[in-house]
């Protein structure tokens, strides 16, 4: 009897060890690519604790900045030469500036291939879903955020120079581009040139381009929407009349305007721009503040701008940025069912899980890409933002998000947008070239860099 009992116990021990080994074998490791550590932070904090069967260590991440097309160059080269290699990602992040470059290419797999159905997308904002669809309407990418834009302005400067005391009054001053320029002139005169409306023409691009009705390439031919010619005249007028700081975004003067070191009235920024750009730069060293109370105190001590900002829609609805998640089809082709499920679970959790998105909105204040979650968050009641003098930024962004036109997004956006800025806007507004000369230089550059479209 003792021998039988010992045998049973030994067998149970072996089976127990085997079950633990099987459980270990079921763990799936994913390799990830991104251009910032934002997605990594979301996955580490929220997804992995809820999914112990998935392993994504720091070594599984490759993060390459988008500066100078480094990210595109790396991903394009890898996906074009060895997409099934160990170095290649299973899942990778895609930025709005080049979302169609990957969605409309063989470098992303249909999400149906990992198990997604139309029912999974219920509640997701149409504008973000559409941007992740290829030209045939196939869903190949999903985003967890929506990134509607707004115009942020300095309340103290508006009252000092324009006599404006409310956001409603200021919106009337920037209701369209003609009014925007007239207000910029009024500001210049009232401040004797000390206060500028914006930092430079780069501030206007992300806003103005969403007024286009056609993408860059239509039926295989380069298309220059008339709105872009209007944009150039707007930039030229503001440059020639000294209505801008004549400086670029992301530079010293740009940030100095946020801190109040120079007087810049307006900044066009999206959802993430409020939280991760304007707010931490409202005072020197603001990025080190742990919370609003600490940031407000630091701003008061150093003469920053916390609490002096207000938010309005501005001349036109627009969007700026956003991150979609795509799947490498070459890796997917040889993936186990467990790995396919892990990829499905990760993307669904981060982009569509309403419990997570609601918690993320509460924790970060970021604007999520799910209408049901947005409505639930708003139903909790107003959330006055002290940085904006008590305005509820979430409610305002919710009003703006459905107005954005994503039909203009195109496979060639990144390349042609850069060419337009470098060969048209910069030389034309500075007087280096006439508009006709700049346009010809632009067309020559596009023809040389993109050989599979017609340029006339």
C-alpha positions in Angstrom: 0.0 0.0 0.0 2.9 2.4 0.9 4.5 1.6 -2.4 1.3 2.4 -4.3 0.9 5.6 -2.3 4.5 6.6 -3.0 3.9 5.9 -6.7 0.8 8.0 -6.8 2.6 10.9 -5.0 5.6 10.6 -7.3 3.3 10.6 -10.3 1.4 13.6 -9.0 4.7 15.5 -8.5 5.8 14.7 -12.0 2.5 15.8 -13.4 2.7 19.0 -11.3 6.1 19.8 -12.6 5.0 19.1 -16.1 2.0 21.4 -15.7 4.2 24.2 -14.5 6.6 23.6 -17.4 3.6 23.7 -19.8 2.5 26.9 -18.2 5.9 28.4 -18.8 5.9 27.1 -22.3 2.7 29.0 -22.9 4.2 32.3 -22.1 4.7 34.4 -25.3 7.4 37.0 -25.8 6.7 39.9 -28.2 9.2 42.2 -29.9 8.1 45.9 -30.1 9.1 49.0 -32.1 8.1 52.5 -31.3 9.3 56.1 -31.8 8.7 57.2 -28.1 8.5 55.4 -24.8 4.8 56.4 -24.4 3.4 53.0 -25.6 6.0 51.2 -23.6 4.8 53.0 -20.5 1.2 52.1 -21.1 2.0 48.4 -21.7 4.3 48.1 -18.7 1.8 49.9 -16.3 -1.5 48.5 -17.5 -1.3 45.6 -19.9 1.5 43.3 -18.6 0.2 43.2 -15.0 -3.2 42.0 -16.4 -1.6 39.5 -18.8 1.2 37.5 -17.1 1.3 35.1 -20.0 2.8 37.8 -22.2 6.5 38.8 -21.8 7.8 42.2 -23.1 11.0 43.1 -21.4 13.1 46.3 -21.8 15.3 44.3 -24.2 12.2 43.6 -26.4 11.7 47.3 -27.1 13.5 49.2 -29.9 12.7 52.9 -29.6 14.0 55.2 -32.4 13.1 58.9 -32.5 11.2 60.2 -35.5 13.8 63.0 -35.9 15.3 63.0 -39.4 13.2 60.0 -40.5 15.3 57.7 -38.4 12.3 55.6 -37.5 11.0 55.3 -41.0 14.4 54.5 -42.4 14.9 51.7 -39.8 11.5 50.1 -40.2 11.4 50.4 -44.0 14.8 48.8 -44.3 14.1 46.0 -41.9 10.6 45.3 -43.2 11.8 45.4 -46.8 14.9 43.1 -46.4 14.4 40.8 -43.4 10.8 41.2 -42.0 10.9 37.8 -40.4 14.2 38.1 -38.7 14.7 38.0 -35.0 15.4 41.8 -35.0 12.1 42.6 -36.7 9.1 43.6 -34.6 6.0 41.6 -34.0 4.1 44.8 -33.3 5.1 48.4 -34.1 3.8 51.9 -33.5 2.9 54.2 -36.4 2.7 58.0 -36.1 0.1 60.1 -37.8 2.6 61.7 -40.1 3.3 58.4 -41.8 0.3 56.3 -40.8 -0.8 55.7 -44.4 2.8 55.0 -45.4 2.4 51.7 -43.5 -1.3 51.1 -43.5 -1.3 51.3 -47.3 1.6 49.0 -47.7 2.4 45.2 -47.3 4.3 46.0 -44.1 1.1 45.8 -42.0 -1.2 42.8 -41.6 -5.0 43.0 -41.7 -6.1 42.9 -38.1 -8.6 40.2 -39.0 -5.5 37.9 -39.3 -5.1 38.0 -35.6 -8.8 37.6 -34.8 -10.3 41.0 -34.9 -13.9 41.3 -36.1 -16.1 44.4 -36.8 -17.8 43.8 -33.4 -14.5 44.5 -31.7 -14.5 48.1 -33.0 -17.8 49.1 -31.4 -17.4 52.4 -29.6 -14.1 53.4 -31.3 -14.1 56.9 -32.8 -14.7 56.7 -36.5 -12.1 59.3 -37.3 -9.4 57.1 -35.7 -10.7 53.9 -37.2 -10.7 55.4 -40.6 -7.1 56.6 -40.4 -6.1 53.0 -39.7 -7.8 51.6 -42.8 -6.1 51.0 -46.1 -7.5 52.2 -49.4 -9.7 49.2 -49.6 -11.2 49.8 -46.2 -9.3 47.0 -44.5 -8.5 47.7 -40.8 -4.8 47.4 -40.3 -4.1 49.7 -37.4 -5.8 50.9 -34.2 -5.1 53.9 -31.9 -5.8 54.3 -28.2 -5.9 58.1 -28.4 -7.6 60.7 -30.4 -5.7 64.0 -31.0 -8.1 66.9 -31.8 -6.3 70.2 -31.7 -7.2 73.6 -30.2 -5.8 77.1 -29.9 -4.3 78.0 -26.6 -3.8 81.6 -25.7 -2.4 83.8 -22.9 -5.4 85.3 -21.0 -3.3 88.1 -19.4 -1.9 89.2 -22.8 -5.4 89.0 -24.5 -6.8 91.4 -21.8 -3.8 93.7 -21.8 -3.5 94.2 -25.5 -6.9 93.3 -26.9 -9.3 94.0 -24.1 -10.5 90.4 -24.3 -11.7 88.8 -21.0 -13.3 85.5 -22.0 -12.6 82.6 -24.3 -15.8 83.4 -26.1 -14.6 86.9 -26.9 -11.2 85.5 -28.0 -12.8 82.9 -30.3 -14.6 85.7 -32.1 -11.1 87.3 -32.6 -9.8 84.1 -34.3 -13.0 82.8 -35.9 -11.5 82.5 -39.4 -8.1 83.2 -41.0 -8.9 86.8 -42.1 -10.0 87.7 -38.6 -7.0 85.9 -37.2 -4.6 88.1 -39.2 -6.6 91.3 -38.3 -6.2 90.3 -34.6 -2.5 89.7 -35.1 -2.2 93.2 -36.6 -4.2 94.7 -33.7 -2.0 92.9 -31.2 1.2 94.1 -33.0 0.0 97.7 -32.9 -1.3 97.6 -29.3 2.0 96.1 -28.0 4.2 98.2 -30.2 5.6 95.0 -31.7 6.5 93.4 -28.4 3.8 90.6 -28.5 3.5 88.3 -31.5 0.5 86.3 -32.5 2.4 83.0 -33.1 6.0 81.8 -33.1 6.2 81.1 -36.8 4.6 79.6 -39.9 5.2 76.1 -38.6 2.6 76.7 -36.0 0.0 77.1 -38.7 0.8 74.0 -40.8 -0.9 71.3 -38.8 -4.0 73.4 -38.6 -4.2 74.7 -42.2 -3.5 71.4 -43.9 -6.8 69.9 -42.6 -8.7 72.5 -44.6 -7.6 70.6 -47.8 -10.3 68.7 -49.7 -7.8 66.5 -51.6 -4.7 64.5 -50.5 -1.3 65.0 -52.0 -1.7 62.2 -54.6 -5.0 61.6 -56.5 -5.1 58.9 -59.2 -1.3 58.6 -59.2 -0.8 62.3 -59.8 0.7 65.0 -57.5 -2.1 67.4 -56.4 -1.6 70.8 -54.9 -4.9 71.8 -53.2 -5.8 75.5 -53.5 -5.9 75.8 -49.7 -2.1 75.3 -49.7 -1.6 78.4 -51.9 -3.8 80.3 -49.5 -1.6 79.0 -46.7 1.5 80.3 -48.3 0.0 83.8 -48.7 -1.0 83.7 -45.0 2.5 82.8 -44.0 4.0 85.4 -46.2 1.7 88.1 -44.9 2.4 87.3 -41.3 6.2 87.1 -41.9 6.4 90.3 -43.9 4.4 92.3 -41.4 6.3 91.0 -38.3 3.3 89.3 -36.8 5.3 86.2 -35.8 8.5 85.6 -33.8 10.0 84.3 -37.1 11.2 81.2 -35.3 10.4 77.5 -35.6 8.4 75.0 -33.4 10.4 73.0 -30.8 13.1 75.6 -30.6 14.2 78.0 -27.9 11.9 80.9 -28.9 8.9 78.5 -29.1 9.4 77.3 -25.5 10.3 80.8 -24.3 6.8 81.9 -25.4 5.3 79.2 -23.3 7.3 80.2 -20.3 6.5 83.9 -20.7 10.1 84.9 -21.4 8.9 86.3 -24.7 5.4 87.4 -25.4 3.7 85.0 -27.8 -0.1 85.1 -27.7 -1.1 81.7 -29.3 -0.1 78.1 -29.6 -1.9 75.6 -31.8 -1.6 72.3 -30.0 -3.5 68.9 -29.8 -4.5 66.9 -26.8 -1.0 65.6 -26.0 0.4 69.1 -26.6 -1.5 70.4 -23.7 -0.2 67.7 -21.3 3.3 67.0 -22.5 4.4 70.2 -24.1 2.6 73.4 -23.0 2.0 72.4 -19.4 5.5 71.2 -18.4 7.1 74.2 -20.3 5.0 76.9 -18.7 8.0 77.5 -16.4 11.7 76.7 -16.5 12.1 73.3 -14.8 8.4 72.6 -15.0 8.9 69.1 -16.3 10.2 68.0 -12.9 7.0 69.0 -11.1 5.2 66.0 -9.6 1.6 67.5 -9.9 -0.4 70.6 -10.6 0.1 72.0 -7.1 3.8 71.8 -7.4 3.9 73.1 -10.9 1.7 76.1 -9.9 3.9 76.9 -7.0 7.0 76.7 -9.2 5.4 78.9 -11.8 4.5 81.5 -9.2 8.0 81.5 -7.8 9.7 81.8 -11.2 7.2 84.0 -13.0 5.8 81.3 -15.2 2.5 81.1 -17.0 0.6 78.4 -15.1 -3.1 79.3 -14.9 -2.8 82.0 -17.6 -3.8 79.8 -20.5 -7.2 79.5 -22.1 -8.5 77.2 -24.8 -10.7 77.8 -27.9 -11.2 76.0 -31.2 -9.5 78.7 -33.4 -10.1 79.3 -37.1 -10.7 75.6 -38.1 -10.9 72.1 -36.6 -7.8 70.0 -37.0 -5.8 67.1 -35.6 -2.1 66.7 -34.8 -0.4 63.4 -34.1 -1.7 60.1 -32.8 -0.2 56.6 -32.6 -1.6 53.6 -34.3 -0.5 50.0 -33.6 0.3 47.7 -36.5 1.3 44.0 -36.9 4.2 42.7 -38.9 2.7 40.2 -41.4 5.9 38.3 -42.0 6.3 37.5 -38.3 2.6 36.7 -38.1 2.8 34.2 -40.9 4.9 31.8 -38.7 3.4 32.8 -35.3 1.9 30.2 -33.0 -1.8 30.4 -32.1 -0.6 31.5 -28.6 1.4 34.3 -30.1 -1.4 35.5 -32.3 -3.7 35.6 -29.3 -1.1 37.6 -27.4 -0.9 40.1 -30.2 -4.7 40.3 -30.4 -5.0 40.7 -26.6 -2.4 43.5 -26.5 -3.8 45.6 -29.3 -7.4 45.1 -28.1 -6.5 45.9 -24.5 -4.6 49.1 -25.3 -6.9 50.5 -28.0 -10.4 49.1 -27.3 -10.8 47.9 -23.7 -13.2 50.3 -22.2 -12.2 49.6 -18.6 -8.6 50.3 -19.3 -9.3 53.4 -21.4 -11.5 54.9 -18.7 -8.8 54.3 -16.1 -6.1 55.7 -18.4 -8.3 58.8 -19.0 -8.7 59.3 -15.2 -5.0 58.8 -14.6 -3.6 60.9 -17.4 -6.3 63.3 -18.5 -5.4 62.2 -22.0 -8.1 62.1 -24.6 -8.9 58.5 -25.6 -10.2 57.2 -28.9 -13.4 55.6 -27.7 -16.7 57.5 -27.8 -18.3 55.4 -25.1 -15.5 56.0 -22.7 -15.4 59.7 -23.5 -19.1 59.9 -22.8 -18.7 58.0 -19.5 -15.8 60.2 -18.5 -17.8 63.4 -19.2 -20.8 62.0 -17.4 -18.8 62.0 -14.2 -19.1 65.7 -14.1 -17.0 68.7 -15.1 -13.3 68.6 -14.4 -12.0 72.2 -14.1 -8.4 72.4 -15.2 -6.5 75.0 -13.1 -3.9 75.3 -15.8 -6.6 76.6 -18.1 -8.2 78.9 -15.5 -10.9 76.3 -14.7 -11.9 75.3 -18.3 -12.7 71.6 -18.8 -10.3 70.6 -21.6 -11.9 67.2 -22.0 -15.3 68.5 -22.7 -13.9 71.0 -25.3 -11.8 68.4 -27.0 -14.9 66.1 -27.2 -16.7 68.9 -29.1 -13.8 69.2 -31.6 -12.8 65.6 -32.3 -15.6 64.7 -34.7 -14.9 67.7 -36.9 -11.5 66.5 -38.1 -11.1 65.4 -41.8 -8.8 62.4 -42.2 -9.6 61.8 -45.8 -6.5 63.9 -46.7 -4.1 61.4 -45.2 -2.0 59.8 -47.8 0.8 57.2 -48.3 3.2 59.9 -49.3 2.4 62.5 -46.6 5.7 62.4 -44.7 7.9 62.9 -47.8 5.8 65.5 -49.5 5.0 67.5 -46.3 8.7 67.9 -45.7 9.3 68.9 -49.3 6.6 71.5 -49.1 8.0 73.1 -46.0 11.6 73.1 -47.2 11.1 74.0 -50.8 8.0 76.3 -50.7 7.2 77.8 -47.3 10.7 78.6 -46.1 12.1 80.2 -49.3 8.8 81.9 -50.2 8.0 83.6 -46.9 11.6 84.8 -46.5 11.6 86.3 -50.0 14.4 84.0 -51.2 12.1 82.8 -54.1 8.9 83.8 -55.8 6.0 81.5 -55.2 6.3 80.2 -58.8 10.0 79.5 -58.3 9.3 77.7 -55.0 6.5 75.6 -56.5 8.8 74.5 -59.3 11.6 73.5 -56.9 9.0 71.6 -54.9 7.8 69.7 -57.9 11.3 68.9 -59.0 12.1 67.5 -55.5 8.9 65.4 -55.4 9.6 64.0 -58.9 13.1 63.1 -57.9 12.2 61.5 -54.5 9.0 59.7 -55.5 9.3 58.1 -58.9 6.0 56.2 -59.0 3.7 59.2 -59.3 3.1 61.8 -62.1 4.3 65.3 -61.4 3.2 68.0 -63.8 
